[in-house]
Amino acid sequence: MALWKFKNLNKYGHMRTRIVYTPTSQLTIGQGFGPFVGASRFHYESRSPYFGILTSPLDGKKYLTPDWIEVLPETTIDDVVYNKPEVKQAEVEPTSWEFKSDSSDATYKVRYNGVKYTCNCPGFWRSRGNCKHVKEIRDGKR
């Protein structure tokens, strides 16, 4: 019913950690475990959102698949969690430059978001993203 991470000191004073199963949701500690340090509810973690528990026909042991982690024989699917890893992306401040139009009073803005350049001039779309303003920034003339 519940898996616990149990910590105690062995007879030499060294920290020992065990995963223990209890048929109820309470952990009771018997004799012979040494000085008690702490206990917390335990869950196996899968690296895949599609996981299962498999009993091997060769040795009779239970494994968490597809990670192939050996688990306690009493482990159920409720004792496994999938923690989706956070993908950290570098936040880049968009950089922008302004250009005065040669033929009118309009002002065009070139922006760079860390991946690509964009410009709000009509030539940007005609040249498929390679207008004279973007070329000037890429060539380092500005």
C-alpha positions as CSV (number, residue, x, y, z in Angstrom):
1,M,0.0,0.0,0.0
2,A,2.8,2.4,0.8
3,L,6.5,2.7,0.2
4,W,8.7,4.5,2.6
5,K,12.3,5.8,2.5
6,F,13.6,4.9,5.9
7,K,16.9,6.3,7.4
8,N,18.7,5.0,10.4
9,L,22.2,4.6,11.8
10,N,23.8,1.2,11.7
11,K,25.8,-0.2,14.6
12,Y,28.9,1.7,13.5
13,G,27.1,5.1,13.4
14,H,26.9,5.2,9.6
15,M,23.7,6.5,7.8
16,R,21.8,3.8,6.0
17,T,18.8,4.3,3.7
18,R,16.3,1.6,2.9
19,I,13.1,1.5,0.9
20,V,10.5,-0.4,2.9
21,Y,6.9,-1.5,2.2
22,T,4.0,-1.3,4.6
23,P,0.6,-2.8,4.0
24,T,-1.1,0.3,5.5
25,S,-0.4,4.0,5.0
26,Q,1.5,4.1,8.4
27,L,5.1,3.3,9.1
28,T,5.8,1.3,12.2
29,I,9.4,0.7,13.2
30,G,10.4,-2.5,15.0
31,Q,13.4,-3.6,16.9
32,G,16.8,-4.1,15.4
33,F,16.9,-1.2,13.0
34,G,19.2,1.0,15.1
35,P,18.7,4.6,16.0
36,F,16.0,6.1,13.9
37,V,16.9,9.2,11.8
38,G,13.9,9.9,9.6
39,A,11.3,8.5,7.2
40,S,9.4,9.9,4.2
41,R,6.9,8.6,1.6
42,F,8.7,7.2,-1.4
43,H,7.9,7.1,-5.1
44,Y,9.9,5.7,-7.9
45,E,10.5,8.2,-10.7
46,S,10.2,7.3,-14.3
47,R,12.0,9.2,-17.1
48,S,9.1,8.4,-19.5
49,P,5.5,9.4,-19.3
50,Y,4.6,5.8,-20.6
51,F,5.8,3.5,-17.8
52,G,4.8,0.1,-16.4
53,I,5.8,-2.6,-14.0
54,L,7.0,-5.9,-15.4
55,T,7.8,-9.1,-13.6
56,S,10.7,-10.9,-15.2
57,P,10.1,-14.5,-16.2
58,L,13.8,-15.2,-15.8
59,D,14.4,-14.2,-12.2
60,G,10.9,-13.3,-10.9
61,K,12.0,-9.7,-10.0
62,K,9.9,-6.7,-10.7
63,Y,11.2,-3.9,-12.9
64,L,10.0,-0.4,-13.7
65,T,10.0,-0.1,-17.5
66,P,11.2,1.4,-19.8
67,D,13.9,2.5,-17.3
68,W,14.5,-1.1,-16.2
69,I,14.9,-0.1,-12.5
70,E,14.5,-3.0,-10.1
71,V,11.7,-2.2,-7.7
72,L,10.3,-3.9,-4.5
73,P,8.1,-6.9,-5.2
74,E,5.1,-5.1,-3.5
75,T,5.4,-2.0,-5.8
76,T,2.3,-1.0,-7.7
77,I,1.7,1.5,-10.5
78,D,0.6,4.0,-7.8
79,D,4.1,4.0,-6.4
80,V,5.6,5.5,-9.6
81,V,5.5,9.1,-10.7
82,Y,6.6,10.9,-13.8
83,N,8.2,14.3,-13.2
84,K,8.3,16.1,-16.5
85,P,11.7,17.8,-16.8
86,E,11.6,21.5,-17.1
87,V,13.1,22.8,-20.3
88,K,15.0,26.0,-19.6
89,Q,15.3,28.3,-22.5
90,A,17.7,31.3,-22.6
91,E,15.7,34.4,-22.4
92,V,17.1,36.9,-24.9
93,E,16.0,40.4,-24.9
94,P,14.8,41.4,-28.4
95,T,17.3,43.9,-29.9
96,S,15.9,46.5,-32.2
97,W,17.1,49.1,-34.7
98,E,15.2,51.9,-36.4
99,F,15.7,53.0,-40.0
100,K,14.4,56.2,-41.6
101,S,12.8,55.5,-45.0
102,D,14.7,57.0,-48.0
103,S,11.6,57.8,-50.0
104,S,9.0,58.9,-47.3
105,D,8.7,60.0,-43.7
106,A,8.1,56.4,-42.5
107,T,10.3,54.7,-39.9
108,Y,11.0,51.0,-40.1
109,K,12.0,48.8,-37.2
110,V,14.3,45.7,-37.4
111,R,14.1,43.3,-34.4
112,Y,16.3,40.4,-33.5
113,N,14.9,37.9,-30.9
114,G,17.9,35.7,-30.6
115,V,16.9,33.5,-33.5
116,K,15.8,35.5,-36.4
117,Y,15.5,39.0,-37.8
118,T,12.2,40.7,-38.6
119,C,11.5,44.1,-40.2
120,N,8.2,45.9,-40.7
121,C,9.2,47.4,-44.1
122,P,7.4,46.2,-47.3
123,G,10.7,44.9,-48.7
124,F,11.1,42.4,-45.9
125,W,8.1,40.3,-47.2
126,R,9.0,40.8,-50.9
127,S,12.6,39.6,-50.3
128,R,11.5,36.8,-48.0
129,G,13.1,38.1,-44.9
130,N,16.2,39.6,-46.5
131,C,15.5,43.3,-46.9
132,K,18.2,46.0,-47.1
133,H,17.7,46.9,-43.4
134,V,18.2,43.3,-42.2
135,K,21.3,42.9,-44.5
136,E,22.8,46.1,-43.0
137,I,22.4,44.7,-39.5
138,R,23.8,41.2,-40.5
139,D,26.8,42.7,-42.2
140,G,27.6,44.7,-39.1
141,K,27.3,48.1,-40.8
142,R,25.1,49.4,-38.0
